[in-house]
Amino acid sequence: MQAYLDNSATTPCSERAKDLMVKLLMEDYGNPSSLHTMGVTAENYIKEARKRIAATLKAEEKEILFTSGGTESNNMALIGAALANKRAGNHIVTTSIEHASVSAAAAYLEELGFRVTYLSVDSDGIISLDELKEAVCSETILVSLMMVNNEIGAVEPIAEAAKIIKAKNPNTLLHVDAIQAYGKYRIYPKKLGIDLLSVSGHKIHAPKGTGFLYIKDKTKIKPLIYGGGQQKGMRSGTENVPGAAALGEAAMEIYEDFDEKTEHLYRLKERFIEGVTQIEGVRVNGKTGHDSAPQIVSVSVEGVRSEVLLHALEEKEIYVSAGSACSSNKPAPSKTLQGIGLTKERLESTVRFSFCVNTTEEEIDYAVEQMKEIVPFYRRFIRK
């Protein structure tokens, strides 16, 4: 049996998204900048995709900018907003547990002379609203917070944070990395006070290489890519019509029967935690239940290194991550796990299980069953 439990790294493309993408690759393959009928047809697919995505956010169609994925969306949000608003100030606030596409962009902005404050988190991975309030000042032009942490599933208090930010400095922009949150929560940026919001397609059963950035109307932001002026000059280059259309299809699909899908994920999570914590020395990191994201479980396995456990599970066709897939090929310790205060031993023995709407109870039970055999077996080889 196979159990793919690495859905926070990537999800399988949905049949509907795949079929639409193939149609545009093979039949309606016109360039949306062309003035002939095939070009107009391609442009209409872009417009329809933008309309579908905007509807899920209760946003305006013109506020959706297609990108190549979460990394580009995050980079554009931080760098584009910082450069566009540098006359208003040079201070940026983010957290110590952000995805590398945010933390690396912040580091780049520091090289350019911007001042960056990194908020700490508690043992559950949650920021302190008091620390946020203290950090925001008259020079703060941007705050960037992830809504759902990609490693432990911590859910940040975005609505409360937005109120604090806007009360302290109404001109400060709020960017939210919603890459692990979109499709798992109903997110309405205007209601929440969000100015910029990043989403990645392949986390919601759209093709890889797709994503979007929500940009609230009249938000000052500079483009990162220049050229032919596509997407109103905000991202030049021929649009990825098949990818954008498939993303629009997947976005619409992920919010169909939304409550049932979310509860399915929470049931899977509860079932997995109940089973895996019966194993001696297995501990869940962060909050559980509805206080955390429905699709992510981070566990530390005493006495078994994460790489060993990952490959032992792989031999049983169970696929998981040793942290974030985007950085799992690098030996640097996880900033998230360090941020929540894990010991060195737990840092080195943590794996992430993540689910999607297609994950079954049988897959969960199989993974737990194999964990119950694998963990005691590998503990025999611990050096005393």
C-alpha positions in Angstrom: 0.0 0.0 0.0 1.1 3.6 -0.7 0.4 6.5 1.7 1.4 9.9 0.3 1.5 12.1 3.4 3.6 15.0 2.2 0.8 17.2 0.8 2.2 20.4 2.3 5.2 19.9 0.0 2.9 19.4 -3.0 -0.5 17.9 -3.9 -1.5 15.8 -6.9 -3.1 17.9 -9.7 -6.9 17.5 -9.8 -8.5 15.8 -12.8 -10.5 19.0 -13.6 -7.4 21.2 -13.4 -5.4 18.7 -15.5 -8.0 18.3 -18.2 -8.4 22.1 -18.6 -4.6 22.6 -18.7 -4.2 19.9 -21.4 -7.0 21.5 -23.5 -5.2 24.8 -23.4 -1.8 23.2 -24.2 -3.1 21.3 -27.2 -6.1 23.2 -28.5 -6.7 26.7 -27.3 -3.0 27.5 -27.2 -3.1 31.1 -28.5 -1.0 34.0 -27.0 -3.3 36.2 -25.0 -1.5 39.3 -26.3 -2.4 38.4 -29.9 -5.3 40.3 -31.5 -6.8 37.4 -33.5 -9.5 35.0 -32.3 -7.1 32.5 -30.8 -5.5 35.3 -28.8 -8.8 36.6 -27.6 -9.8 33.1 -26.6 -6.7 32.7 -24.5 -7.2 36.1 -22.9 -10.7 35.1 -21.9 -9.4 32.0 -20.1 -7.1 34.4 -18.0 -10.1 36.6 -17.3 -12.2 33.7 -16.2 -9.5 32.3 -13.9 -9.0 35.7 -12.3 -12.8 36.0 -11.8 -12.9 32.5 -10.1 -10.0 33.3 -7.8 -11.3 36.7 -6.8 -14.7 35.1 -5.9 -13.0 32.8 -3.4 -11.5 35.9 -1.6 -14.5 38.2 -2.1 -12.0 40.4 -3.9 -12.0 42.4 -7.2 -10.7 40.7 -10.3 -8.2 43.5 -10.9 -6.6 42.7 -7.5 -5.4 39.2 -8.6 -1.9 39.0 -10.2 -0.8 35.7 -11.6 2.7 34.5 -10.6 4.9 31.4 -10.9 4.1 30.3 -7.4 4.5 31.1 -3.7 8.1 32.1 -3.8 7.6 34.7 -6.5 4.4 36.0 -4.8 6.3 36.4 -1.5 9.3 38.1 -3.1 7.1 40.5 -5.0 5.1 41.4 -1.9 8.1 42.1 0.2 10.5 43.6 -2.3 7.9 45.3 -4.5 6.2 46.9 -1.5 9.4 47.9 0.2 10.8 49.6 -2.9 7.5 51.4 -3.6 7.1 52.7 -0.1 10.7 53.5 0.9 10.0 57.2 1.1 7.5 56.6 3.9 10.0 54.6 6.0 12.6 51.8 6.0 11.3 49.4 8.7 9.8 46.0 8.1 8.4 43.5 10.6 8.2 39.8 10.1 8.6 36.7 12.2 11.4 34.2 13.1 9.5 31.3 11.6 8.7 32.5 8.1 9.3 30.4 4.9 12.6 31.0 3.2 11.0 32.9 0.4 10.0 35.5 3.0 13.1 35.4 5.3 15.5 35.5 2.3 13.7 38.4 0.8 13.8 40.2 4.1 17.5 39.6 4.3 18.0 41.0 0.8 16.1 44.1 1.9 18.4 44.5 4.9 21.3 44.5 2.4 19.6 47.4 0.7 19.4 49.4 3.9 16.0 48.4 5.3 15.7 47.6 9.0 13.9 44.4 9.7 12.5 43.3 13.1 11.9 39.5 13.6 9.2 38.6 16.0 9.7 35.6 18.3 7.0 32.9 18.8 5.9 30.8 21.8 6.2 27.1 22.2 3.2 26.6 19.9 4.6 28.8 17.2 2.3 31.8 17.8 3.5 35.4 17.8 3.0 37.8 20.7 0.6 40.6 19.8 2.2 42.7 22.4 5.6 42.3 20.8 4.0 43.1 17.4 2.5 46.3 18.9 5.8 47.3 20.3 7.6 46.6 17.0 5.3 48.7 14.7 6.4 52.4 14.6 6.1 55.4 12.4 8.8 54.1 10.1 7.2 50.7 9.6 6.1 50.3 6.0 5.4 46.6 5.9 4.5 43.7 8.2 4.7 40.1 6.7 3.1 37.2 8.6 2.4 33.7 7.5 -1.1 32.6 8.3 -0.3 28.9 8.7 3.2 27.7 9.5 4.3 25.2 6.9 6.2 23.0 9.4 4.0 22.7 12.5 0.6 24.1 11.3 0.5 27.0 13.8 -2.2 29.5 12.9 -1.3 33.1 13.5 -3.9 35.6 14.8 -4.1 37.6 11.5 -7.3 39.6 12.2 -6.0 40.7 15.6 -2.6 41.5 14.2 -4.1 43.6 11.4 -6.1 45.7 13.9 -3.0 46.4 16.0 -0.9 47.3 12.9 -3.5 49.7 11.4 -4.2 51.3 14.8 -0.5 51.9 15.4 0.3 53.0 11.9 -2.6 53.1 9.3 -0.1 53.4 6.4 1.7 50.1 7.2 0.9 47.4 4.7 0.1 43.9 5.9 1.3 41.0 3.8 0.1 37.5 4.6 1.8 34.3 3.3 -1.4 32.2 2.9 0.4 29.4 1.0 -0.6 26.7 3.6 -3.8 28.4 4.5 -5.6 29.1 1.2 -8.1 26.2 0.6 -8.1 25.3 4.3 -9.7 28.5 5.5 -12.1 31.0 4.1 -9.9 34.1 3.7 -11.4 37.5 2.9 -8.6 40.0 2.8 -10.7 43.1 3.0 -12.5 41.9 6.1 -9.2 40.8 7.7 -7.3 44.0 6.9 -4.8 42.3 4.5 -3.2 44.3 1.8 -1.1 41.6 0.1 -1.7 37.8 0.1 0.4 35.1 -1.4 -0.9 31.7 -2.7 0.8 28.8 -4.4 -1.1 26.6 -6.9 0.5 23.2 -6.3 -0.6 23.2 -2.6 -4.3 23.2 -3.7 -4.2 20.6 -6.5 -3.2 23.0 -9.3 -0.1 22.5 -11.4 3.4 23.4 -10.1 4.6 26.8 -11.4 1.3 28.5 -10.7 0.3 31.0 -8.1 -1.1 34.5 -7.4 -0.6 37.5 -5.4 -3.6 39.4 -4.1 -2.9 43.1 -4.2 -5.5 45.4 -2.6 -6.6 48.1 -4.9 -4.4 51.2 -4.8 -1.7 49.5 -2.8 1.7 50.9 -3.8 3.9 48.1 -5.1 6.6 47.9 -7.8 7.0 45.1 -10.3 10.0 42.8 -10.2 9.8 41.7 -13.9 9.9 44.3 -16.7 9.2 43.8 -20.4 6.1 43.8 -22.6 3.8 45.2 -20.0 1.5 42.1 -19.5 -0.8 42.1 -16.5 -1.0 45.9 -16.5 2.7 46.2 -16.3 2.9 44.4 -13.0 4.4 41.2 -14.4 5.7 41.3 -17.9 6.1 38.1 -20.0 3.6 36.0 -21.9 1.0 34.7 -19.4 1.0 31.0 -18.5 -2.5 30.6 -19.8 -2.8 26.8 -19.2 -1.4 27.2 -15.7 -3.6 30.2 -14.7 -6.7 28.6 -16.0 -5.9 25.3 -14.2 -5.2 27.4 -11.0 -8.6 29.1 -11.4 -10.3 25.7 -11.7 -8.5 24.2 -8.7 -9.3 27.3 -6.6 -13.0 27.0 -7.4 -12.9 23.2 -6.8 -11.1 23.4 -3.4 -13.8 25.6 -2.0 -16.7 23.4 -3.2 -18.1 21.4 -0.2 -15.6 23.3 1.8 -16.9 22.5 5.3 -17.0 18.8 4.6 -13.5 18.8 3.2 -12.1 20.7 6.2 -13.8 18.4 8.7 -12.5 15.4 6.8 -8.9 16.7 7.3 -9.5 17.4 11.0 -10.8 13.8 11.4 -7.7 12.4 9.7 -5.5 14.6 11.9 -7.2 13.5 15.1 -7.1 9.8 14.0 -3.4 10.1 13.2 -2.4 11.9 16.4 -4.4 9.4 18.5 -2.6 6.5 16.9 0.9 7.8 16.7 1.1 9.2 20.2 0.5 5.7 21.5 4.1 5.0 20.5 6.5 5.7 23.4 8.6 8.8 22.9 6.5 10.3 20.1 5.4 13.9 20.7 3.4 16.3 18.6 4.8 19.8 18.1 2.5 22.8 18.4 -1.2 22.9 19.0 -3.7 20.2 17.9 -7.4 20.0 17.1 -9.2 23.0 15.6 -6.6 25.4 17.1 -4.2 24.3 14.4 -4.2 23.9 10.7 -6.2 20.8 9.6 -3.6 19.3 7.3 -0.3 19.4 9.2 1.1 17.3 12.0 4.7 17.7 13.2 6.0 14.9 15.4 9.3 14.3 17.2 10.4 10.7 17.6 12.7 10.2 20.5 15.8 8.3 19.6 15.3 8.1 15.8 16.8 10.8 13.5 14.4 12.3 11.1 16.3 11.3 8.0 16.4 7.7 9.2 12.7 7.6 9.9 11.9 9.3 6.6 13.7 6.7 4.5 12.4 3.8 6.7 8.9 5.0 5.9 9.8 5.5 2.3 10.7 1.8 2.1 7.1 1.1 3.1 5.8 3.6 0.5 4.9 6.2 3.1 6.1 9.6 2.0 6.6 12.4 4.5 9.0 15.4 5.0 11.8 16.2 7.4 10.6 19.8 7.7 9.8 22.1 4.8 10.3 20.4 1.4 11.7 23.6 0.0 14.7 23.4 2.3 14.8 19.7 3.2 17.9 19.2 1.0 19.8 21.6 3.1 21.4 20.6 6.4 20.6 23.9 8.3 18.4 23.3 11.3 14.8 24.4 11.1 14.2 28.0 12.3 10.6 27.1 13.1 11.6 24.2 15.4 14.3 26.3 17.0 11.8 29.1 17.4 9.4 27.0 19.4 12.3 25.9 21.7 12.9 22.2 20.7 16.0 20.6 22.1 18.7 19.6 19.8 17.6 16.0 20.1 14.0 16.8 19.1 15.2 19.1 16.3 17.0 16.1 14.8 14.1 13.7 15.1 11.2 15.7 13.7 9.1 14.7 10.7 6.0 16.3 9.1 3.0 14.4 8.0 0.5 16.4 5.9 -2.8 15.4 4.4 -5.1 16.5 1.6 -8.8 16.0 0.8 -7.9 12.8 -1.1 -6.1 11.3 1.9 -8.0 8.3 3.3 -8.4 6.7 6.8 -6.7 3.6 5.4 -3.6 5.6 4.6 -3.6 7.1 8.1 -4.0 3.7 9.7 -1.3 2.2 7.5 1.2 4.9 8.4 0.4 4.5 12.2 0.8 0.8 11.9 4.2 1.0 10.2 5.3 3.7 12.7 4.5 1.3 15.6 6.9 -1.2 14.0 9.6 1.1 12.6 10.2 3.3 15.6 11.0 0.5 18.2 13.1 -1.3 15.6 15.4 1.7 14.9 15.7 2.7 18.6 17.7 -0.5 19.1 20.6 1.1 17.3 20.8 4.2 19.6 24.3 4.6 20.9 24.2 4.6 24.7 
